[in-house]
């Protein structure tokens, strides 16, 4: 095999394995801006109806984010429903909903939720795409 096609295949493999999230898309759909000092940790996007990203955020920044965006404490039943099947590295620990805050909403056919873990300084953002194949 020539070097050109091999290098192209390697480049495609590297690009396809990147965990990219579209910050502007999250902010446009939810109307919520990410904290200015947050570190992107991981993203899962099934390419069909769901994208989730997780961030590490300074404790003061996260507290201000929660207050400014009216995040409320999470109940155990809501917590288990929201993140029982999260596919991200370091999801919130099951049945440890104390210190977990959230805010959710809808815009058009998209729904969204932000979940903050103030004990571990983590923030999850989830956007559900419209089901274009549905009715």
FIBALO-27947 format. One record per residue: residue number from 1; x, y, z of N, C-alpha, C, O in turn. Coordinates in Angstrom, 2 decimals. Atoms other than C-alpha are relative to their C-alpha. Example, Ala and Ser with C-alpha at 12.3 -4.5 7.8 and 13.67 -1.06 7.14 Angstrom:
2
  resi      n_u      n_v      n_w     ca_u     ca_v     ca_w      c_u      c_v      c_w      o_u      o_v      o_w
     1     0.89    -1.19     0.00    12.30    -4.50     7.80     0.90     1.20     0.00     1.94     1.18     0.66
     2    -0.82    -1.19    -0.06    13.67    -1.06     7.14    -0.77     1.09     0.73    -0.26     2.20     0.90
END
This chain:
135
  resi      n_u      n_v      n_w     ca_u     ca_v     ca_w      c_u      c_v      c_w      o_u      o_v      o_w
     1     0.85    -1.18     0.00     0.00     0.00     0.00     0.89     1.25     0.00     1.90     1.29     0.71
     2    -0.76    -1.23     0.07     1.29     3.46    -0.85    -0.20     0.80     1.29    -1.18     0.60     2.01
     3     0.04    -0.79    -1.24     1.99     5.95     1.95    -1.19     0.95     0.05    -1.75     1.17     1.12
     4     1.10    -0.98     0.03    -0.68     8.44     0.85    -1.31    -0.56     0.53    -1.88     0.01     1.46
     5     1.25     0.58    -0.49    -3.74     6.18     1.31     0.10    -0.46     1.46    -0.87    -0.34     2.21
     6    -0.18     0.44    -1.38    -2.30     4.76     4.54    -0.09     1.17     0.96    -0.75     1.08     1.99
     7     0.06    -1.20    -0.85    -1.79     8.23     6.02    -1.43     0.54     0.07    -1.87     1.01     1.12
     8     1.39    -0.45     0.01    -5.32     9.17     4.97    -0.86    -0.86     0.91    -1.69    -0.33     1.65
     9     0.75     0.89    -0.88    -6.74     6.11     6.73     0.31     0.26     1.47    -0.59     0.25     2.31
    10    -0.38    -0.31    -1.38    -4.79     6.92     9.89    -0.64     1.31     0.44    -1.17     1.40     1.55
    11     0.60    -1.29    -0.33    -5.99    10.54     9.80    -1.50    -0.13     0.23    -2.03     0.45     1.18
    12     1.44     0.21    -0.17    -9.63     9.45     9.36    -0.26    -0.71     1.32    -1.20    -0.35     2.03
    13     0.18     0.70    -1.27    -9.26     7.03    12.28     0.18     0.90     1.20    -0.58     0.81     2.16
    14    -0.24    -0.94    -1.11    -7.84     9.73    14.54    -1.15     0.98     0.13    -1.63     1.23     1.23
    15     1.09    -0.97    -0.04   -10.53    12.23    13.60    -1.31    -0.63     0.48    -2.07     0.01     1.21
    16     1.24     0.66    -0.41   -13.34     9.71    14.10     0.01    -0.39     1.47    -1.05    -0.56     2.07
    17    -0.07     0.40    -1.40   -12.08     8.79    17.56    -0.01     1.19     0.95    -0.06     0.99     2.16
    18     0.01    -1.18    -0.85   -12.07    12.38    18.84    -1.34     0.16     0.69    -2.39    -0.10     0.10
    19     1.21    -0.25    -0.78   -14.58    13.21    21.57    -0.29     1.50    -0.08     0.11     2.26     0.79
    20     0.28    -1.40     0.26   -15.85    16.52    20.19    -1.40     0.34     0.47    -2.33    -0.44     0.28
    21     1.34    -0.50    -0.30   -18.74    18.52    21.57    -0.11     1.39    -0.58     0.88     2.11    -0.69
    22     0.26    -1.30     0.62   -20.30    21.58    20.00    -0.56     0.94     1.06    -1.77     0.97     1.31
    23     0.37    -0.91    -1.09   -20.36    24.19    22.78    -1.13     0.94    -0.41    -2.09     1.12     0.33
    24     1.01    -0.95     0.45   -22.39    26.66    20.74    -1.36    -0.66    -0.15    -2.39    -0.05     0.13
    25     1.26     0.73     0.14   -25.03    24.02    20.01    -0.66    -0.19     1.36    -1.85     0.08     1.52
    26     0.54     0.18    -1.35   -25.48    23.18    23.71    -0.57     1.32     0.52    -1.69     1.36     1.04
    27     0.42    -1.29    -0.54   -25.71    26.85    24.63    -1.20     0.56    -0.76    -2.09     1.16    -0.15
    28     1.13    -0.50     0.80   -28.08    27.73    21.75    -1.29    -0.75     0.34    -2.34    -0.13     0.51
    29     1.19     0.79    -0.26   -30.49    24.87    22.46    -0.54     0.27     1.41    -1.74     0.43     1.59
    30     0.44    -0.14    -1.40   -30.57    25.31    26.26    -0.16     1.44     0.45    -0.91     1.72     1.39
    31     0.00    -1.38    -0.47   -30.05    29.05    26.52     0.89     0.19     1.22     0.85     1.24     1.86
    32    -0.89    -0.05    -1.16   -27.46    28.28    29.23     1.44     0.01    -0.49     1.85    -0.83    -1.29
    33    -1.41    -0.07     0.34   -23.83    29.33    28.90     0.82    -0.82     1.00     0.54    -0.81     2.20
    34    -0.88     0.76    -0.86   -21.14    27.04    30.26     0.81     0.96     0.88     1.05     2.10     0.49
    35    -0.90    -0.83    -0.81   -19.00    28.35    33.12     1.24     0.34    -0.81     1.70    -0.46    -1.63
    36    -1.14    -0.45     0.80   -16.07    30.33    31.74     1.23    -0.88     0.20     2.03    -1.06    -0.71
    37    -1.19     0.81    -0.31   -13.50    28.10    33.43    -0.41    -1.45     0.24    -0.44    -1.91     1.38
    38     0.35     1.41    -0.15   -14.59    24.53    32.73     0.87    -0.83    -0.95     1.22    -0.38    -2.04
    39    -0.86     0.89     0.78   -12.54    21.60    31.45    -0.85    -1.14    -0.54    -1.43    -1.90     0.23
    40     0.75     1.07     0.65   -14.19    19.26    28.95     0.70    -1.33     0.29     1.89    -1.48     0.03
    41    -0.57     1.31    -0.35   -13.68    15.66    30.14    -0.39    -1.07    -1.02     0.46    -1.82    -1.48
    42     0.45     1.10     0.84   -15.81    13.43    27.94    -1.30     0.39    -0.70    -2.03     1.27    -0.24
    43     1.25    -0.18     0.75   -18.63    13.35    25.38    -0.47    -1.34    -0.53     0.33    -2.18    -0.96
    44     0.63     1.14     0.66   -21.03    10.69    24.22    -1.07     0.56    -0.91    -1.89     1.37    -0.47
    45     1.03    -0.43     0.95   -23.13    11.28    21.11    -0.36    -1.21    -0.84     0.48    -1.74    -1.57
    46     0.37     1.19     0.76   -25.11     8.43    19.61    -0.33     0.35    -1.45    -0.65    -0.54    -2.24
    47     0.22    -0.41     1.38   -25.59    10.47    16.42    -1.45    -0.10    -0.45    -1.77     0.18    -1.60
    48     1.40     0.20     0.37   -29.31     9.78    16.50    -0.94     0.89     0.82    -1.75     1.63     0.24
    49     0.95    -0.77    -0.80   -31.11    11.39    19.44     0.56     0.54     1.31    -0.20     1.12     2.09
    50    -0.51    -0.37    -1.31   -28.74    12.14    22.33     1.47     0.37    -0.06     2.27    -0.30    -0.71
    51    -1.39    -0.35    -0.23   -25.52    13.94    23.20     0.14     0.41     1.46    -0.69     1.15     1.99
    52    -0.27    -0.32    -1.40   -24.05    14.18    26.71     1.48     0.37     0.09     2.34    -0.30    -0.49
    53    -1.39    -0.38    -0.26   -20.88    15.99    27.80     0.17     0.23     1.48    -0.77     0.63     2.18
    54    -0.32    -0.21    -1.41   -19.19    16.17    31.18     1.22     0.90     0.10     2.15     0.83    -0.70
    55    -1.03    -1.01    -0.19   -16.97    18.94    32.50     0.44     0.03     1.46    -0.35    -0.25     2.36
    56    -0.50    -0.28    -1.34   -14.77    19.58    35.50    -0.03     1.51     0.16     0.44     2.25    -0.71
    57     0.18    -1.43    -0.20   -15.55    22.99    36.99     0.49     0.37     1.39     0.25    -0.36     2.36
    58    -0.42    -0.53    -1.29   -13.96    25.01    39.78    -1.20     0.12     0.93    -2.29     0.47     0.47
    59     1.12     0.02    -0.93   -16.12    24.84    42.93    -0.75     1.33     0.07    -1.98     1.33     0.12
    60     0.66    -1.31    -0.04   -16.83    28.59    43.04    -0.77     0.25    -1.30    -1.90     0.73    -1.28
    61     0.66    -0.15     1.31   -17.63    28.67    39.30    -1.27    -0.86    -0.06    -2.30    -0.41    -0.57
    62     1.15     0.90     0.04   -19.96    25.68    39.71    -1.12     0.50     0.90    -2.29     0.44     0.53
    63     1.01    -0.56    -0.89   -21.74    27.25    42.68    -0.70     1.20    -0.65    -1.92     1.33    -0.57
    64     0.59    -1.15     0.71   -22.25    30.46    40.68    -0.86    -0.45    -1.18    -1.92     0.13    -1.43
    65     0.77     0.55     1.11   -23.44    28.42    37.68    -1.35    -0.52     0.50    -2.39    -0.23    -0.09
    66     1.24     0.56    -0.57   -26.00    26.59    39.84    -0.96     1.10     0.42    -2.15     1.04     0.13
    67     0.83    -1.11    -0.47   -27.27    29.80    41.40    -0.54     0.82    -1.17    -1.73     1.14    -1.22
    68     0.39    -0.84     1.13   -27.33    31.81    38.17    -0.97    -0.65    -0.96    -1.72     0.04    -1.66
    69     0.88     0.71     0.92   -29.18    29.11    36.25    -1.13    -0.75     0.71    -1.82    -1.58     0.11
    70     1.12     0.51    -0.81   -31.59    28.15    39.04    -0.06    -1.52     0.05    -1.13    -2.11    -0.06
    71    -0.01     1.45    -0.19   -30.47    24.53    39.46    -0.58    -0.30     1.37    -0.33     0.42     2.33
    72     0.66     0.38    -1.25   -32.48    22.78    42.17     0.50    -1.38     0.44     1.00    -2.15    -0.37
    73    -0.45     1.31    -0.48   -31.65    19.79    44.40    -0.74    -1.14    -0.68    -1.93    -1.04    -0.99
    74     0.54     1.17     0.68   -32.21    16.41    42.82    -0.53    -1.00     1.04     0.11    -1.24     2.06
    75     0.55     1.06    -0.86   -34.45    13.79    44.45     0.58    -1.34    -0.46     1.08    -1.45    -1.57
    76    -0.54     1.32     0.36   -33.41    10.13    44.49    -0.71    -0.58    -1.22    -0.05    -1.12    -2.11
    77     0.73     0.59     1.12   -36.17     9.06    42.10     0.34     0.70    -1.31     0.49     0.05    -2.34
    78    -0.37    -0.74     1.20   -35.35    11.82    39.61     1.43    -0.33    -0.41     1.71    -0.53    -1.59
    79    -1.39     0.31     0.28   -31.63    11.11    39.89     0.14    -1.34    -0.71     0.83    -1.43    -1.72
    80    -0.10     1.33     0.60   -32.05     7.42    39.08    -0.61    -0.02    -1.39    -0.11    -0.72    -2.28
    81     0.61    -0.06     1.34   -34.33     8.21    36.14     0.91     0.72    -0.98     1.01     0.31    -2.14
    82    -0.83    -0.82     0.89   -31.93    10.81    34.72     1.29    -0.69    -0.41     1.67    -0.65    -1.58
    83    -1.34     0.49     0.30   -28.62     8.99    34.96     0.21    -1.47     0.30     1.34    -1.90     0.50
    84    -0.14     1.43    -0.19   -29.34     5.32    35.47     0.77    -0.65    -1.13     1.43    -1.67    -0.90
    85    -0.66     0.63     1.14   -27.95     4.60    32.00     1.03     0.88    -0.67     1.33     0.67    -1.84
    86    -1.00    -0.88     0.61   -25.37     7.33    31.44     1.18    -0.80    -0.50     1.60    -1.76     0.14
    87    -1.09     0.75     0.62   -22.58     6.16    29.18     1.32     0.77     0.05     2.21     0.54    -0.76
    88    -1.22    -0.79    -0.11   -19.94     8.63    30.29     0.90    -0.52     1.10     0.45    -1.11     2.08
    89    -0.95     0.29    -1.06   -16.81     8.06    32.27    -0.36     0.86     1.21    -0.72     2.02     1.06
    90     0.27    -0.70    -1.25   -17.35     9.05    35.92    -1.43     0.52     0.13    -1.61     1.68     0.50
    91     1.35    -0.49    -0.24   -21.14     9.25    36.00    -0.24     0.15     1.49     0.48    -0.45     2.29
    92     0.27    -0.14    -1.43   -22.64    10.33    39.32    -0.25    -1.37     0.62    -0.90    -2.21    -0.01
    93     0.19     1.31    -0.62   -22.58     7.41    41.75    -1.48    -0.25     0.33    -2.17     0.65     0.80
    94     1.40     0.34    -0.25   -25.93     5.61    42.07    -0.34     0.20     1.47     0.47    -0.09     2.36
    95     0.56    -0.23    -1.33   -28.02     6.53    45.12     0.79     1.03     0.82     0.62     1.10     2.03
    96    -0.72    -1.07    -0.68   -25.67     9.40    45.98    -0.46     1.33    -0.57     0.34     2.08    -1.13
    97     0.57    -1.18     0.62   -27.98    12.19    44.92     0.15     1.26     0.85    -0.16     2.35     0.38
    98    -0.24    -1.19    -0.80   -27.13    14.52    47.81     1.15     0.79    -0.63     2.18     0.22    -0.98
    99    -1.01    -0.83     0.64   -25.15    17.43    46.41    -0.14     0.04    -1.51     0.70     0.61    -2.20
   100     0.27    -0.01     1.44   -26.63    16.87    42.94    -1.12     1.01    -0.27    -2.17     0.97     0.37
   101     0.97    -1.02     0.37   -28.49    19.80    41.36    -0.25    -0.09    -1.49     0.60    -0.55    -2.24
   102     0.31     0.10     1.43   -30.24    20.06    38.02    -0.93     1.12    -0.42    -1.58     1.78     0.39
   103     0.98    -0.87     0.65   -32.20    22.24    35.64    -0.26    -0.63    -1.36     0.66    -1.13    -2.01
   104     0.32     0.58     1.30   -34.04    21.06    32.55    -1.00     0.88    -0.73    -1.55     1.82    -0.16
   105     0.96    -0.76     0.79   -36.22    22.37    29.78    -0.10    -0.54    -1.41     0.49    -1.55    -1.77
   106     0.20     0.35     1.41   -37.31    22.20    26.18     0.05     1.25    -0.84    -0.28     2.35    -0.39
   107     0.04    -1.08     0.98   -36.87    24.35    23.12    -0.31    -0.66    -1.32     0.49    -1.42    -1.85
   108     0.43     0.66     1.23   -38.77    23.32    20.05    -0.15    -1.48     0.24    -0.84    -1.90     1.18
   109     0.07     1.45    -0.16   -38.35    19.58    19.62     1.20    -0.55     0.76     1.37    -1.77     0.85
   110    -1.16     0.43    -0.78   -35.14    19.48    21.71    -0.33     0.13     1.49    -1.03     1.06     1.90
   111     0.06    -0.14    -1.45   -35.03    18.81    25.44     1.43    -0.03     0.52     2.32    -0.57    -0.13
   112    -1.34    -0.10    -0.55   -32.05    19.44    27.68    -0.06    -0.09     1.51    -1.09     0.18     2.14
   113    -0.16     0.02    -1.46   -30.82    18.95    31.22     1.47     0.22     0.34     2.36    -0.29    -0.34
   114    -1.33    -0.19    -0.56   -27.80    20.14    33.16    -0.04    -0.55     1.41    -0.96    -0.26     2.17
   115    -0.09     0.61    -1.33   -26.75    18.18    36.25     1.37     0.36     0.57     2.40     0.15    -0.07
   116    -1.25    -0.40    -0.66   -24.14    19.50    38.70     0.20    -0.83     1.25    -0.72    -1.01     2.05
   117    -0.40     0.72    -1.21   -22.33    17.44    41.32     0.96     0.92     0.73     2.14     1.03     0.37
   118    -0.83    -1.00    -0.68   -21.05    20.04    43.78     1.05    -0.63     0.91     1.98     0.05     1.34
   119    -1.01     0.68    -0.83   -19.13    17.44    45.82     1.25    -0.31    -0.83     2.37    -0.23    -0.32
   120    -1.13     0.39     0.86   -16.95    16.37    42.87     0.33     1.06    -1.05     1.24     0.87    -1.86
   121    -0.23    -1.10     0.94   -17.12    19.66    40.89    -0.11    -0.44    -1.45     0.73    -0.12    -2.29
   122     0.26     0.48     1.36   -18.57    17.98    37.80    -1.34     0.54    -0.50    -2.28     0.73     0.28
   123     1.21    -0.50     0.64   -21.18    19.25    35.37    -0.28    -0.85    -1.23     0.60    -1.04    -2.07
   124     0.43     0.75     1.18   -23.12    17.14    32.86    -1.01     0.86    -0.76    -1.84     1.53    -0.15
   125     0.98    -0.67     0.86   -25.02    18.63    29.93    -0.51    -1.04    -0.98     0.27    -1.72    -1.65
   126     0.60     0.98     0.91   -27.45    16.47    27.96    -1.02     0.69    -0.89    -1.88     1.43    -0.42
   127     0.96    -0.52     0.98   -29.31    17.44    24.79    -0.61    -1.20    -0.71     0.11    -2.08    -1.19
   128     0.68     1.04     0.78   -31.91    15.18    23.23    -0.49     0.63    -1.29    -1.23     1.61    -1.28
   129     0.40    -0.48     1.32   -32.35    15.71    19.50    -1.43    -0.42    -0.29    -1.93    -1.38     0.30
   130     1.31     0.48     0.44   -35.74    15.52    17.86     0.14    -1.33    -0.75     1.16    -1.58    -1.40
   131     0.02     1.27     0.72   -36.63    12.10    16.49    -0.55     0.28    -1.39    -1.76     0.31    -1.59
   132     0.43    -0.40     1.36   -36.71    12.99    12.79    -0.77    -1.12    -0.69    -1.56    -0.85    -1.60
   133     0.70     1.12     0.62   -37.97     9.52    11.89    -1.37    -0.23     0.61    -2.19    -0.97     0.07
   134     1.29     0.20    -0.70   -40.88     9.74    14.34    -1.09     0.85    -0.56    -0.91     1.55    -1.56
   135     1.18    -0.76     0.46   -44.28    11.27    13.96    -0.03     1.39     0.56    -0.95     2.15     0.27
END
